Amino acid sequence: MDETVFAPVAASSPTPGEQAPPLLSFDEVVKEYQTNGEVVRALNNVSFRLEAGKYVAVVGRSGCGKSTLLNLAGAIDFPTGGHIRLDGLATDTLSEAQLTGLRREKVGFVFQSFQLLHTLSVVENVEVPLLLAGQRNPRPQAMYRLEAVGLADLAHRMPHQLSGGQMQRVAIARALVHSPRILLADEPTGNLDSATGTSILQLFRKICDEQKIAVLMATHSMEAAAVVDAVVQMRDGRIVQS
């Protein structure tokens, strides 16, 4: 694992010579859930940093904490203990309105199931985040993002007219339309065949290299190791060396 990309660190130990704070940092983060009256610890004292513009795959068996880590990183969920900072902001100190603004401005989400709105066209799906943010003319920006993922010619099709790989590219364009600092992808190739999944992994690589957006991806894909900057293993709620 390249420790300059995604590095487990002691919570109080700064990196010598570090020029800028990390884009994302976890400081002894614990996440617990109540299940049938029992406490389940999904994350167990996790500390790490993720640098801007880097591409990291988080791997491990189902239930190891990958999705929990992504939800916390995107301020969708919050830690039971410890602290998380995203682009310099401590997520546990923000109001609900501030958290909503943080997610809309800083974070893009890509899911295994695409989560497209099937009553909207391709370009209308990509416009949704901008419309929610109050932008009055989102079409040019949406078309720009569709062109970047190679789907500008399909802008007016409906989602049911697309292949799985094309739907995932629409989802990626939607996640990028507001120019986030970090893209969080939860099993983005899980519903795709091997060749299509590889093309999505390579698209994330291109996004990192050209747009300097960090990508943090939970995946079971063995092909991910060939294109990412670092592969991080999780086991029983902890980050372990691969």
C-alpha positions in Angstrom: 0.0 0.0 0.0 1.3 3.4 -0.9 1.2 5.4 2.4 1.4 8.7 0.6 -2.0 8.0 -1.0 -4.1 6.4 1.7 -2.2 6.1 4.9 -3.2 4.8 8.3 -1.8 7.2 10.8 -1.8 7.8 14.5 -4.5 10.4 15.2 -2.1 12.9 16.8 0.9 12.4 14.5 1.2 14.8 11.6 3.2 13.7 8.5 6.6 15.4 8.4 6.9 17.8 5.4 3.2 17.6 4.6 2.4 20.6 2.4 -1.4 20.5 2.7 -4.0 18.8 4.9 -5.5 15.6 3.5 -8.7 15.8 1.6 -10.3 13.2 3.9 -9.2 12.0 7.3 -10.5 9.6 9.9 -9.3 10.0 13.5 -9.9 6.9 15.6 -13.3 6.4 14.1 -15.8 4.0 15.7 -19.2 3.1 14.3 -21.6 1.0 16.2 -25.1 -0.2 15.4 -27.9 -1.7 17.6 -29.1 -5.0 16.1 -31.7 -7.1 18.0 -30.6 -5.5 21.2 -26.9 -6.2 20.6 -24.2 -3.7 19.8 -22.4 -4.4 16.5 -19.1 -2.5 15.8 -18.9 -1.9 12.1 -15.7 0.2 12.3 -13.2 -0.2 15.1 -10.8 2.7 15.8 -10.1 3.5 12.1 -7.5 6.2 11.4 -6.3 7.2 7.9 -5.9 10.0 5.4 -6.7 10.3 1.7 -4.9 12.8 -0.5 -6.7 14.9 -3.1 -6.6 13.5 -6.7 -5.8 9.9 -5.7 -7.6 6.6 -6.6 -8.0 4.1 -3.8 -9.8 0.7 -3.7 -11.1 -0.6 -0.4 -11.5 -4.4 -0.5 -12.6 -7.1 1.9 -15.3 -9.6 2.5 -19.0 -8.6 2.8 -19.6 -7.1 6.2 -16.0 -6.0 6.8 -17.0 -2.3 7.0 -16.4 -1.0 3.4 -19.8 0.5 2.9 -19.9 1.9 6.4 -16.6 3.6 5.7 -17.9 5.2 2.5 -21.1 6.4 4.2 -19.1 8.1 6.9 -16.7 9.6 4.4 -19.6 11.2 2.5 -21.3 12.5 5.7 -24.3 10.2 5.0 -23.8 8.6 8.4 -21.9 9.7 11.4 -19.4 8.0 13.8 -20.2 6.7 17.2 -16.7 7.8 18.3 -13.8 9.7 16.8 -13.7 12.4 14.2 -13.9 12.8 10.4 -12.7 15.8 8.4 -13.6 16.3 4.8 -11.8 19.1 2.9 -10.8 20.6 6.2 -14.3 20.5 7.8 -15.1 18.3 10.9 -18.4 16.7 9.9 -19.5 16.1 13.5 -19.5 19.9 14.1 -21.8 20.9 11.2 -25.5 21.6 11.2 -27.9 19.6 9.0 -28.0 22.5 6.5 -24.2 22.7 6.5 -23.9 18.9 6.0 -26.4 19.1 3.0 -24.2 21.9 1.5 -21.1 19.9 2.1 -22.4 16.8 0.3 -23.8 18.9 -2.6 -20.5 20.8 -3.1 -17.8 18.4 -2.2 -19.0 14.8 -2.7 -20.2 12.7 -5.6 -21.8 9.3 -5.1 -21.8 6.3 -7.4 -23.8 3.2 -6.4 -23.9 -0.4 -7.6 -27.6 -0.2 -8.6 -27.1 3.1 -10.6 -30.1 4.8 -8.9 -31.2 6.6 -12.0 -34.7 8.1 -12.1 -36.5 6.1 -14.8 -39.1 8.8 -15.6 -36.3 11.2 -16.6 -34.1 11.2 -19.7 -30.3 10.7 -19.5 -29.5 14.4 -19.5 -32.3 15.2 -17.0 -30.9 12.6 -14.6 -27.5 14.3 -14.8 -29.1 17.7 -14.2 -30.8 16.7 -10.9 -28.0 17.7 -8.5 -27.7 21.1 -10.1 -31.5 21.6 -10.0 -31.5 20.7 -6.3 -28.7 23.2 -5.7 -30.9 25.9 -7.4 -29.1 26.3 -10.7 -31.5 27.6 -13.3 -29.8 26.4 -16.5 -28.0 23.1 -15.8 -28.2 21.7 -19.4 -24.8 22.9 -20.7 -23.0 21.5 -17.6 -24.9 18.2 -17.8 -24.0 17.8 -21.5 -20.4 18.6 -20.7 -20.3 15.8 -18.2 -22.1 13.4 -20.5 -19.6 14.1 -23.3 -16.7 13.4 -20.8 -18.1 9.9 -20.2 -18.8 9.3 -23.9 -22.6 9.5 -23.8 -23.5 12.9 -25.3 -25.2 11.2 -28.2 -27.5 9.3 -25.8 -28.6 12.4 -23.8 -32.3 12.2 -24.7 -32.7 8.4 -24.3 -34.5 7.0 -21.3 -32.6 4.8 -18.8 -34.4 1.6 -19.9 -32.9 2.1 -23.4 -29.3 1.8 -22.0 -27.0 -1.0 -21.2 -25.7 -1.6 -17.7 -22.4 0.0 -18.5 -24.1 3.0 -20.1 -26.3 3.5 -17.0 -23.3 3.5 -14.8 -21.6 6.1 -16.9 -24.7 8.3 -16.6 -24.5 7.8 -12.8 -20.9 8.8 -12.9 -21.7 11.9 -15.0 -24.4 12.8 -12.5 -21.9 12.3 -9.6 -19.4 14.7 -11.3 -21.8 17.4 -12.6 -21.3 19.7 -9.6 -17.4 19.3 -9.7 -16.9 17.5 -6.3 -13.6 17.1 -4.6 -14.1 13.4 -3.9 -16.1 10.6 -5.6 -17.3 7.7 -3.4 -18.2 4.6 -5.3 -19.8 1.6 -3.6 -19.3 -1.6 -5.7 -19.7 0.4 -9.0 -18.9 -2.7 -11.1 -21.0 -5.2 -9.1 -23.8 -5.4 -11.7 -21.6 -5.3 -14.7 -19.8 -7.9 -16.8 -16.1 -8.1 -16.6 -15.2 -6.1 -19.7 -17.7 -3.3 -18.9 -16.5 -3.3 -15.2 -12.9 -2.8 -16.4 -14.0 0.1 -18.6 -15.6 1.8 -15.5 -12.5 1.3 -13.4 -10.4 2.9 -16.2 -12.9 5.8 -16.4 -12.3 6.5 -12.7 -8.6 6.4 -13.4 -9.0 9.0 -16.1 -11.2 11.2 -13.8 -8.4 11.2 -11.2 -5.7 12.0 -13.6 -7.4 14.7 -15.6 -9.7 16.3 -13.0 -7.7 15.7 -9.8 -10.7 14.3 -8.0 -10.1 11.7 -5.4 -11.9 8.4 -5.8 -12.6 6.1 -2.9 -14.1 2.9 -4.1 -15.4 -0.2 -2.2 -15.1 -3.2 -4.5 -14.7 -6.9 -4.9 -13.1 -6.5 -8.3 -9.6 -8.1 -8.6 -9.0 -6.0 -11.7 -9.0 -2.8 -9.6 -5.5 -3.4 -8.4 -4.1 -2.8 -11.9 -5.5 0.8 -12.2 -5.7 2.3 -8.7 -3.0 4.1 -6.7 -3.5 1.9 -3.6 -5.5 -1.1 -2.5 -6.5 -1.1 1.1 -7.8 -4.2 2.8 -10.4 -4.2 5.5 -11.2 -7.0 8.0 -13.6 -7.0 10.9 -14.0 -3.2 10.8 -10.3 -2.4 10.7 -7.8 -1.4 8.0 -5.2 -4.1 7.6 -2.1 -4.4 5.4 -2.7 -6.3 2.1 
